């Protein structure tokens, strides 16, 4: 059993103590990275269509299965499975592809580029697709991989610190420590991809490299050579046991698939992530105690040794004398990791007092936040559409670069979550309900006045009259939480540095522009 029972028992205990935080972290990681693809099935899985239009290389929200079908059709035209059996196999294959692949991935962007070239040859669309491919590549290196390291850090810290914040997943960005972890993770992905070509070697290297994200979470400044060496040492003679541990989760994976990812989102991902963190801590503990080669690179003793109050006071006094970056900020938060003892310290300019999510906003600031979030929504939609489809999205009815639905959603979320801002799970639920009501109402009004909804979700599973679907509301609820806890306090802090007359002038000008755009937008169409 090799401690599997003990590991799982510890994981269940920790998960019970930190359930909503763990679920929130895994949900954020599922939304922002290519990890946990089954969890996003209820968001991205669309109704099954067994035929693919060959000229739809840039179709909005095209499932990954359709991209695969298009690619295959370019090389095997006229080849198909016969009759109903062929349709069943095709539909089942599409479900599995959509379930186990994230919509924004480097691989599927490459297929989109290939389809565009095979269908249309060199064109502006292909150039834009290549730009989207480059953005996806950079996102994978500098955001996706670094967030995965942050997730490992969160689950390592909750082993000893119950007060660990969800924002810990962004710790590398706060430290301004990006280049080396990004390089090491890129090398890991590259080497793993090459080994995967040998199949058996890919399986072995998968377990040999499995500790690298944890090692980087403990020591972000470690070199590539040392990270690979320590991961190899930690997993030596344990690969078969690691495989058996993964195999023990197979039943949970099957249940997750049967529930379209809901069970994985609510329990399986946090459970497995906690187990893996406990496994790493156990392996590193034995390795450090044995004084094996390179053990000094595993230099974060506070992961398991929680400093006493007296020890913290002494070390904080020594730290203050050294004039470290956290000197002016108190970090004696209860049951939280003492960040001033971490081996990597941020530059002085990067240290700020914690943002106050529950702060009050005056009328002028709220009006500014409405316009700011509307502009942010427009930029976000343009970027996502470019990365996914290689084209710019110009579906908005407004000429100016804003989507007022985002602004209204942000303001309502701020107003309605004041009393629950200290409970992220409840804040998420409020944002989910607010966006669902707004989206349904806007699509209903658009349908009644213009004859068609502003956004049509009839192609997605579990949609309500084609006007909303749970996956979209969940994504926007997550975005709303980001606005409440980070964007709004940050933007308001910067905006309020200007004088009151300047602030009101900016708001009035923006409001007049929006009003003019609202009046003249129908003429444009």
VOGU-3710 file (C-alpha; in Angstrom, 3 decimals, decimal comma):
1> xxxxxxxxxx> 0,000/0,000/0,000  3,066/2,282/0,475  1,464/4,860/2,668  -1,401/5,367/0,190  -3,959/4,933/2,921  -2,145/7,320/5,243  -1,675/9,902/2,485  -5,336/9,817/1,575  -6,381/10,030/5,205  -4,262/13,164/5,694
11> xxxxxxxxxx> -5,569/14,602/2,448  -9,192/14,092/3,470  -8,527/15,766/6,829  -6,874/18,791/5,208  -9,559/18,984/2,553  -12,274/19,011/5,204  -10,566/21,956/6,904  -9,988/23,913/3,683  -12,745/22,618/1,402  -14,040/25,813/-0,189
21> xxxxxxxxxx> -10,584/27,277/-0,612  -9,334/24,086/-2,272  -12,353/23,916/-4,573  -11,938/27,590/-5,491  -8,240/27,154/-6,280  -8,855/24,128/-8,500  -11,720/25,912/-10,226  -9,559/28,956/-10,969  -6,764/26,734/-12,255  -9,222/24,810/-14,435
31> xxxxxxxxxx> -10,512/28,066/-15,917  -7,145/29,743/-16,467  -4,967/26,801/-17,503  -5,127/23,614/-19,542  -5,206/21,490/-16,386  -8,325/19,587/-15,304  -9,988/19,452/-18,747  -12,823/17,212/-17,542  -13,821/19,887/-15,009  -14,546/22,355/-17,800
41> xxxxxxxxxx> -16,736/19,941/-19,742  -19,970/21,422/-18,408  -18,695/24,812/-19,607  -17,360/24,003/-23,080  -19,188/20,824/-24,167  -21,612/21,575/-26,955  -24,407/19,579/-28,528  -23,081/16,875/-30,796  -22,935/17,372/-34,538  -21,410/14,532/-36,548
51> xxxxxxxxxx> -20,755/16,637/-39,634  -18,187/19,380/-39,951  -18,258/22,282/-42,373  -14,866/22,410/-44,106  -15,043/26,163/-44,582  -15,613/26,961/-40,897  -11,971/27,200/-39,900  -12,600/30,389/-37,952  -16,041/29,553/-36,480  -16,731/31,048/-33,075
61> xxxxxxxxxx> -16,812/28,542/-30,184  -16,125/25,592/-32,485  -15,582/22,448/-30,373  -12,167/20,837/-30,510  -13,767/17,709/-31,953  -14,902/19,710/-35,001  -11,339/20,946/-35,487  -10,081/17,350/-35,465  -12,777/16,286/-37,948  -11,838/19,143/-40,279
71> xxxxxxxxxx> -8,168/18,219/-40,156  -8,855/14,553/-40,858  -11,251/15,439/-43,671  -8,495/17,332/-45,505  -6,445/14,138/-45,791  -9,140/11,447/-45,960  -11,868/12,939/-48,090  -14,699/10,532/-48,747  -13,578/8,043/-46,099  -16,228/7,445/-43,428
81> xxxxxxxxxx> -17,662/4,733/-41,247  -20,880/3,230/-42,630  -24,388/3,812/-41,351  -25,589/4,305/-37,826  -22,549/2,605/-36,353  -20,329/5,229/-37,906  -22,453/7,995/-36,442  -22,336/6,459/-32,971  -18,568/6,059/-33,111  -18,195/9,595/-34,441
91> xxxxxxxxxx> -20,444/11,091/-31,762  -18,699/9,156/-28,983  -15,329/10,265/-30,308  -16,429/13,896/-30,333  -17,648/13,671/-26,742  -14,346/12,202/-25,566  -12,281/14,800/-27,471  -14,321/17,701/-26,106  -14,282/16,257/-22,597  -10,549/15,650/-22,378
101> xxxxxxxxxx> -9,296/18,761/-24,166  -9,384/22,370/-23,127  -10,695/24,805/-25,741  -7,695/27,131/-25,570  -4,678/24,914/-26,178  -1,570/25,228/-28,285  -2,281/21,938/-30,065  -5,749/22,908/-31,261  -4,564/26,341/-32,335  -1,992/24,592/-34,528
111> xxxxxxxxxx> -4,793/22,524/-36,046  -6,816/25,684/-36,641  -3,853/27,238/-38,452  -3,377/24,089/-40,537  -7,069/24,016/-41,445  -6,999/27,673/-42,449  -3,976/27,124/-44,676  -5,393/23,959/-46,281  -8,783/25,587/-46,858  -7,829/29,086/-47,918
121> xxxxxxxxxx> -4,079/29,214/-48,412  -2,063/32,209/-47,223  -4,420/34,995/-46,178  -5,046/37,687/-43,590  -7,024/35,107/-41,634  -4,004/32,834/-41,520  -1,795/35,686/-40,308  -4,253/36,464/-37,524  -4,438/32,783/-36,653  -0,651/32,703/-36,389
131> xxxxxxxxxx> -0,818/35,738/-34,096  -3,338/33,907/-31,948  -1,066/30,883/-31,933  1,843/33,005/-30,709  -0,299/34,504/-27,950  -1,419/31,034/-26,894  2,209/29,890/-26,795  3,244/32,835/-24,615  0,228/32,296/-22,386  1,198/28,658/-21,937
141> xxxxxxxxxx> 4,753/29,558/-20,893  4,313/32,664/-18,757  0,844/32,207/-17,264  -0,374/28,632/-17,551  2,791/26,984/-16,217  3,375/29,582/-13,492  -0,185/29,239/-12,223  0,304/25,476/-11,980  3,319/26,103/-9,750  1,214/28,492/-7,674
151> xxxxxxxxxx> -1,426/25,810/-7,233  1,209/23,408/-5,874  2,353/26,111/-3,477  -1,153/26,602/-2,123  -1,662/22,902/-1,395  1,792/22,637/0,166  1,107/25,533/2,530  -2,304/24,364/3,744  -0,493/21,344/5,212  0,621/23,596/8,099
161> xxxxxxxxxx> -1,143/26,937/7,601  -4,944/26,893/7,592  -5,078/30,627/6,859  -3,429/30,250/3,437  -5,116/32,594/0,970  -6,451/31,622/-2,443  -4,256/34,363/-3,935  -1,223/32,177/-3,161  -1,558/30,732/-6,659  -0,230/34,079/-7,957
171> xxxxxxxxxx> 2,798/34,126/-5,646  5,365/33,996/-8,461  3,844/37,096/-10,040  3,914/38,904/-6,684  7,580/37,988/-6,252  8,357/39,101/-9,818  10,078/35,716/-10,149  9,004/34,517/-13,593  11,839/33,806/-16,000  13,555/30,859/-14,323
181> xxxxxxxxxx> 10,389/28,942/-13,339  8,973/29,576/-16,832  12,181/28,258/-18,425  12,297/25,131/-16,268  8,628/24,338/-16,931  9,098/24,933/-20,649  11,991/22,469/-20,675  9,872/19,975/-18,744  7,067/20,250/-21,302  9,478/20,007/-24,221
191> xxxxxxxxxx> 11,347/16,975/-22,897  8,099/15,280/-21,907  6,683/15,818/-25,403  9,769/14,269/-27,003  9,710/11,299/-24,654  5,994/10,809/-25,330  6,911/9,798/-28,881  8,373/6,606/-27,425  5,186/5,884/-25,389  6,888/3,788/-22,694
201> xxxxxxxxxx> 9,584/6,400/-22,168  6,857/9,034/-21,958  5,146/7,182/-19,113  8,405/6,782/-17,202  9,394/10,423/-17,682  5,927/11,574/-16,694  6,567/10,273/-13,188  10,228/11,245/-13,188  9,319/14,870/-13,945  6,220/14,944/-11,718
211> xxxxxxxxxx> 7,956/16,622/-8,766  9,377/19,553/-10,766  6,390/21,921/-10,204  6,521/21,207/-6,457  10,281/21,819/-6,339  9,799/25,139/-8,142  6,996/26,048/-5,743  9,437/25,545/-2,876  12,476/27,109/-4,526  11,627/29,218/-7,616
221> xxxxxxxxxx> 15,284/30,180/-8,128  16,522/26,627/-8,546  18,372/25,879/-11,777  16,982/23,642/-14,485  19,672/21,027/-13,890  19,031/20,897/-10,127  15,232/20,794/-10,544  15,419/17,824/-12,905  18,021/16,115/-10,726  15,988/16,456/-7,527
231> xxxxxxxxxx> 12,792/15,307/-9,218  14,643/12,269/-10,529  16,036/11,549/-7,071  12,706/11,983/-5,284  10,954/9,585/-7,662  13,756/7,027/-7,876  12,457/3,540/-6,981  9,002/5,057/-6,483  7,630/5,289/-10,040  5,618/2,092/-9,781
241> xxxxxxxxxx> 4,174/3,251/-6,469  3,307/6,614/-7,989  1,563/4,793/-10,828  -0,460/2,735/-8,346  -1,439/5,930/-6,538  -2,738/7,398/-9,795  -4,485/4,122/-10,565  -6,297/4,303/-7,242  -8,016/7,469/-8,480  -9,353/5,760/-11,628
251> xxxxxxxxxx> -12,781/5,186/-10,114  -13,127/8,862/-9,266  -12,127/9,760/-12,816  -14,829/7,524/-14,276  -17,446/9,077/-12,002  -16,224/12,538/-13,017  -16,701/11,694/-16,685  -20,193/10,368/-16,031  -21,118/13,632/-14,284  -19,612/15,749/-17,102
261> xxxxxxxxxx> -16,902/17,027/-14,794  -19,089/18,296/-11,945  -17,837/15,712/-9,454  -14,242/16,422/-10,443  -14,830/20,131/-9,902  -16,516/19,662/-6,523  -14,293/16,980/-4,998  -11,899/14,961/-7,134  -9,485/17,705/-8,207  -8,986/19,154/-4,692
271> xxxxxxxxxx> -8,661/15,635/-3,272  -6,022/14,500/-5,759  -4,130/17,824/-5,549  -4,013/17,543/-1,755  -2,800/13,931/-1,973  -0,028/14,878/-4,414  1,116/17,758/-2,177  1,200/15,443/0,845  3,186/12,944/-1,203  5,758/15,581/-2,164
281> xxxxxxxxxx> 6,128/16,760/1,429  6,684/13,179/2,553  9,296/12,521/-0,140  11,176/15,786/0,502  11,130/15,189/4,269  12,837/11,817/3,880  15,268/13,217/1,327  16,297/16,177/3,502  16,672/14,029/6,621  18,910/11,621/4,719
291> xxxxxxxxxx> 21,147/14,532/3,634  21,102/13,162/0,086  22,877/15,035/-2,734  21,364/18,453/-3,405  19,082/18,389/-0,341  20,075/21,968/0,521  18,172/23,134/-2,589  14,975/22,111/-0,771  15,395/25,119/1,458  11,926/26,007/2,726
301> xxxxxxxxxx> 11,867/24,543/6,222  8,776/26,577/7,156  6,607/24,352/4,988  6,483/21,833/7,825  8,177/23,591/10,738  5,754/26,286/11,853  7,744/28,993/13,707  6,579/29,754/17,227  5,437/33,252/18,117  8,702/33,994/19,938
311> xxxxxxxxxx> 10,740/32,738/17,002  8,747/34,895/14,632  9,308/37,977/16,768  13,058/37,412/16,870  13,369/36,722/13,161  11,112/39,658/12,307  13,343/41,964/14,366  16,394/40,695/12,470  14,521/41,114/9,219  13,581/44,713/10,061
321> xxxxxxxxxx> 17,224/45,497/10,771  18,100/44,218/7,310  15,534/46,616/5,762  13,864/43,917/3,715  10,980/44,733/1,321  8,308/43,791/3,875  9,731/46,016/6,630  6,830/48,504/6,636  4,095/45,878/6,372  3,045/43,544/9,171
331> xxxxxxxxxx> 2,842/39,902/8,118  1,719/38,321/11,361  -1,584/37,173/9,905  -2,865/34,209/11,931  -2,145/30,753/10,537  -0,440/32,082/7,413  3,008/31,363/6,055  5,531/34,058/7,156  6,409/35,409/3,729  9,336/37,484/4,992
341> xxxxxxxxxx> 11,150/34,193/5,682  10,767/32,885/2,138  14,010/32,347/0,242  12,906/34,645/-2,604  11,955/38,220/-1,768  10,178/40,655/-4,110  11,738/43,971/-5,157  10,814/46,863/-2,909  8,688/48,513/-5,612  6,526/45,384/-5,860
351> xxxxxxxxxx> 5,479/45,362/-2,202  2,106/46,941/-1,548  -0,341/46,900/1,304  -3,051/44,272/0,794  -5,997/45,431/-1,315  -9,233/45,941/0,597  -11,948/44,085/-1,269  -14,709/45,303/1,054  -13,846/49,005/0,799  -16,403/51,704/0,005
361> xxxxxxxxxx> -16,621/53,402/-3,397  -18,133/56,831/-3,955  -20,465/57,582/-6,872  -17,709/58,992/-9,082  -15,484/55,954/-8,567  -18,371/53,546/-9,224  -19,133/55,342/-12,490  -15,494/55,116/-13,491  -15,385/51,406/-12,623  -18,432/50,846/-14,830
371> xxxxxxxxxx> -16,627/52,315/-17,829  -13,303/50,677/-16,940  -14,822/47,218/-16,683  -16,786/47,775/-19,907  -13,517/48,573/-21,696  -11,812/45,621/-20,019  -14,623/43,354/-21,246  -14,162/44,527/-24,816  -10,394/43,941/-24,681  -10,916/40,524/-23,107
381> xxxxxxxxxx> -13,365/39,413/-25,772  -11,075/40,620/-28,540  -8,101/38,756/-27,062  -9,975/35,509/-26,400  -11,504/35,533/-29,871  -8,108/36,163/-31,455  -6,469/33,324/-29,516  -9,308/30,884/-30,183  -10,154/31,663/-33,786  -7,403/33,866/-35,211
391> xxxxxxxxxx> -9,781/36,756/-35,969  -10,975/39,859/-34,173  -14,526/39,736/-32,853  -16,640/42,710/-33,891  -20,062/41,421/-32,861  -20,694/44,161/-30,321  -23,410/46,630/-31,285  -21,296/49,533/-30,053  -18,736/51,318/-32,177  -16,547/52,380/-29,258
401> xxxxxxxxxx> -14,345/49,776/-27,511  -16,620/48,781/-24,641  -19,205/46,162/-23,695  -21,567/47,762/-21,141  -22,803/44,365/-19,980  -19,432/43,856/-18,266  -19,633/47,244/-16,550  -23,168/46,688/-15,285  -22,254/43,217/-14,091  -19,206/44,545/-12,248
411> xxxxxxxxxx> -21,107/47,345/-10,488  -23,965/45,073/-9,409  -21,479/42,466/-8,177  -19,690/45,082/-6,059  -22,957/46,313/-4,576  -24,478/42,897/-3,831  -21,422/41,168/-2,378  -20,552/43,727/0,312  -21,824/41,534/3,127  -20,302/38,294/1,836
421> xxxxxxxxxx> -16,976/39,593/0,531  -15,130/37,691/3,278  -16,655/34,439/2,016  -15,421/33,862/-1,552  -17,735/30,903/-2,157  -20,814/33,007/-1,407  -19,431/35,899/-3,454  -18,998/33,508/-6,380  -22,610/32,323/-6,008  -23,874/35,919/-5,982
431> xxxxxxxxxx> -21,848/36,769/-9,113  -23,171/33,613/-10,804  -26,777/34,627/-10,098  -26,224/38,275/-11,098  -24,635/37,446/-14,428  -27,214/34,756/-15,250  -30,034/37,251/-14,695  -28,305/39,999/-16,675  -27,411/37,776/-19,622  -30,858/36,211/-19,814
441> xxxxxxxxxx> -32,551/39,617/-19,632  -30,281/41,203/-22,255  -30,761/38,313/-24,666  -34,519/38,316/-24,090  -34,778/42,064/-24,760  -32,545/41,755/-27,833  -34,695/38,902/-29,128  -37,909/40,857/-28,640  -36,637/44,127/-30,133  -34,275/42,919/-32,869
451> xxxxxxxxxx> -35,585/39,437/-33,566  -32,406/37,663/-32,460  -30,517/37,324/-29,150  -27,285/39,213/-28,575  -25,618/35,872/-27,815  -27,075/32,505/-28,780  -26,123/29,574/-26,535  -28,517/27,045/-28,040  -25,537/24,954/-29,145  -24,373/24,366/-25,560
461> xxxxxxxxxx> -25,587/21,676/-23,227  -27,829/22,603/-20,291  -28,735/25,959/-21,855  -31,897/27,810/-20,882  -33,818/28,790/-24,025  -30,468/29,452/-25,696  -30,043/32,628/-23,648  -27,740/31,406/-20,859  -25,929/28,222/-19,897  -24,250/27,261/-16,601
471> xxxxxxxxxx> -20,714/27,132/-17,983  -20,779/30,697/-19,250  -22,240/31,984/-16,005  -19,537/30,136/-14,044  -16,775/31,742/-16,116  -18,234/35,207/-15,618  -18,763/34,556/-11,911  -15,046/33,828/-11,663  -14,318/37,017/-13,603  -16,639/38,911/-11,270
481> xxxxxxxxxx> -14,719/37,649/-8,254  -11,498/38,831/-9,872  -13,098/42,256/-10,336  -14,311/42,415/-6,722  -11,127/41,213/-5,036  -8,430/42,684/-7,277  -9,351/44,822/-10,282  -11,854/47,193/-8,660  -9,710/48,009/-5,574  -6,622/48,405/-7,763
491> xxxxxxxxxx> -8,268/50,622/-10,364  -10,047/52,684/-7,724  -6,780/53,260/-5,871  -5,132/54,593/-9,034  -8,171/56,623/-10,113  -8,569/58,342/-6,749  -5,049/59,730/-6,929  -6,386/62,333/-9,378  -8,175/65,416/-8,092  -11,943/65,399/-7,716
501> xxxxxxxxxx> -12,595/67,790/-10,688  -10,424/65,641/-12,963  -12,180/62,454/-11,881  -15,635/63,874/-12,545  -14,525/65,293/-15,904  -13,261/61,868/-16,999  -16,497/60,186/-15,935  -18,696/62,776/-17,679  -16,744/62,496/-20,944  -16,920/58,692/-20,893
511> xxxxxxxxxx> -20,641/58,781/-20,136  -21,345/61,213/-22,992  -19,382/59,040/-25,411  -21,349/55,971/-24,352  -24,643/57,846/-24,676  -23,719/59,071/-28,168  -22,662/55,595/-29,185  -25,963/54,184/-27,904  -27,924/56,681/-30,023  -25,927/56,291/-33,228
521> xxxxx> -25,162/52,564/-33,001  -28,443/51,555/-34,764  -27,558/53,884/-37,662  -24,254/52,054/-38,122  -26,093/48,787/-38,701
//
